[in-house]
Every structure is written in structure tokens, then in C-alpha cells.
Amino acid sequence: MIRKFLATVKAEASFLVLLAVAAVGCWLYAQYRTVSADRDDLRHRAELICAGSGVGFAAIGNTARGILCAQTVAGLVKFKSDSDQLAAATLAQAMADHDARQNDDTRAARAAAEAASSAAQRMEMADAQAERTNLVDSDWFRAVNGVAGLRPAR
């Protein structure tokens, strides 16, 4: 039985080789079509990118096809990166300035609150003194001016 099979294979060897070569040919053709479609898609995308950047994909003078476009796109990418970095730095500086102003405002409000509290205490003491002596003097007026936020009289 095996001898019969080997004899049949030997007799049909040329057909089997032809069949193998045809299968390999079909596989190579399918690969070629896939690669060709990928190449065409890639070229179409490159042309769209170049058109979007304002430069054509075609060769210009001694410059190879796509070189001028690649340089333009690289310049646009660098510009975007630089713009993003500048915007981030500007935003960081604005936030730092805002925080500094807010801290200054907080310190000023704290100082004003302390001054108002101190002025109220001085007014209470001056009021108590005026009640004891039944006399309104310059210290009492200074305390009133301090409560009102005015500069004390000299």
C-alpha cells in the first residue's frame, strides 16, 4: 500500500510541484496586494498631511518627494510644542502672581483686623477714662479717630 502511494506520488511529482509553486504564487500575490494597499494608504495620508501643512508632497527641483513637507510638519510640531510650553509657563506665572497677591491681601486684612481690634480696645480704655474723669481729652479723640480708621491727630 505504501509502495503504491509512493509510486503515485512519484508519477505525479511534477503536478505536486506545480501545485506548490501555484500556492506560493497566490500567497505572494496576496501579500503584494496587501503591501500595495498599505503603501497607497500611507501615501494618501502623507499627501493629506502635507496639504494640511500648506506644502505639497511632490518633489520640487532637486528636493526629493516629501522632504519639504516633512520639514514643514516638523517645524509645525516644534511650534506647537514651544507654544504649549510657553502657555504652561505663562499660566504658572499667573498662578504664582495670583497666589502672591492673595497672600498680600490676607496679610493686609489680618493687619487691618488687628488694627481695628487694637483701636477698639484703645477706645474702650479712653471711654472708661472719660467716664471716670468726666473729661473728653485729646486721647479720647485719638481713640475715636483710630476706631474710624483715621490717622490719629498729633
C-alpha positions in Angstrom: 0.0 0.0 0.0 2.8 2.5 0.8 4.7 1.4 -2.3 1.6 2.1 -4.3 1.2 5.6 -2.7 4.9 6.4 -3.3 4.6 5.3 -6.9 1.6 7.5 -7.4 3.4 10.5 -5.7 6.5 9.9 -7.9 4.4 9.8 -11.0 2.5 13.0 -10.0 5.6 14.8 -8.6 5.7 17.4 -11.3 2.0 18.2 -10.7 2.5 18.4 -7.0 5.5 20.8 -7.5 3.4 22.9 -9.9 0.6 22.9 -7.3 3.1 24.1 -4.6 4.5 26.8 -6.8 1.0 28.0 -7.6 0.1 28.1 -3.9 3.3 30.1 -3.2 2.5 32.4 -6.1 -1.0 33.0 -4.8 0.3 33.8 -1.4 2.9 36.2 -2.8 0.3 37.9 -4.9 -2.0 38.3 -1.8 1.0 39.7 0.1 1.8 42.1 -2.8 -1.8 43.4 -2.9 -1.7 44.0 0.9 1.6 45.8 0.8 0.5 47.8 -2.2 -2.8 48.8 -0.5 -0.8 49.8 2.6 1.6 51.8 0.5 -1.2 53.6 -1.3 -2.9 54.4 2.0 0.3 55.7 3.5 1.0 57.9 0.5 -2.6 59.2 0.6 -2.3 60.1 4.3 1.1 61.8 3.7 -0.5 63.8 0.9 -3.3 64.9 3.2 -0.9 65.8 6.0 1.2 67.8 3.6 -1.8 69.6 2.1 -2.9 70.4 5.7 0.5 71.9 6.4 0.3 74.1 3.3 3.1 72.3 1.4 2.7 69.8 -1.4 4.1 66.2 -1.2 5.6 66.3 -4.8 9.3 66.7 -5.5 10.4 70.2 -6.0 13.6 70.8 -8.0 16.4 68.6 -6.6 14.4 68.1 -3.3 13.1 64.6 -3.1 9.4 63.9 -2.8 8.1 64.6 0.8 11.2 66.2 2.2 9.9 69.8 2.1 6.7 68.6 3.6 8.5 66.7 6.4 10.5 69.8 7.3 7.4 71.9 7.4 5.5 69.4 9.5 8.5 69.1 11.9 8.5 72.9 12.2 4.8 73.0 13.0 5.3 70.3 15.6 8.1 72.3 17.2 6.0 75.4 17.1 3.1 73.6 18.9 5.5 72.2 21.5 7.0 75.7 22.1 3.6 77.3 22.3 2.4 74.7 24.8 5.5 75.2 26.9 5.1 79.0 26.8 1.4 78.7 27.7 2.2 76.5 30.6 4.9 78.8 31.8 2.6 81.8 31.5 -0.2 80.1 33.4 2.2 79.0 36.1 3.5 82.6 36.5 -0.1 83.9 36.5 -1.0 81.5 39.2 2.1 82.4 41.2 1.2 86.1 40.9 -2.3 85.4 42.0 -1.1 83.5 45.0 1.3 86.3 45.9 -1.5 88.9 45.6 -3.8 86.7 47.6 -1.2 86.3 50.4 -0.6 90.0 50.4 -4.3 90.7 50.7 -4.6 88.1 53.5 -1.7 89.8 55.4 -3.2 93.2 54.8 -6.7 92.0 56.0 -5.1 90.4 59.1 -3.2 93.7 59.8 -6.4 95.7 59.4 -8.3 93.4 61.7 -5.6 93.6 64.3 -5.5 97.4 64.0 -9.3 97.6 64.3 -9.2 95.4 67.4 -6.4 97.4 68.9 -8.3 100.6 68.1 -11.5 99.3 69.7 -9.5 98.4 72.8 -8.0 101.8 73.0 -11.4 103.4 72.5 -12.8 101.3 75.4 -10.0 102.4 77.6 -10.4 106.1 76.6 -14.1 105.8 77.1 -13.6 104.4 80.6 -11.1 107.2 81.3 -13.5 109.8 80.1 -16.3 108.4 82.3 -14.0 108.4 85.4 -12.7 111.9 84.8 -15.8 113.2 83.1 -13.5 114.8 80.6 -13.1 114.2 76.9 -9.5 115.0 76.0 -7.2 114.5 73.1 -6.5 110.8 73.9 -10.3 110.2 73.6 -10.4 111.9 70.1 -7.3 109.9 69.0 -9.1 106.7 70.0 -12.2 107.8 68.1 -10.1 108.5 65.0 -8.4 105.1 65.4 -11.8 103.3 65.5 -12.9 105.3 62.4 -9.7 104.3 60.7 -8.4 107.8 60.5 -4.9 108.8 61.3 -4.5 109.9 64.9 -4.2 113.7 65.5 -0.8 114.9 66.6 
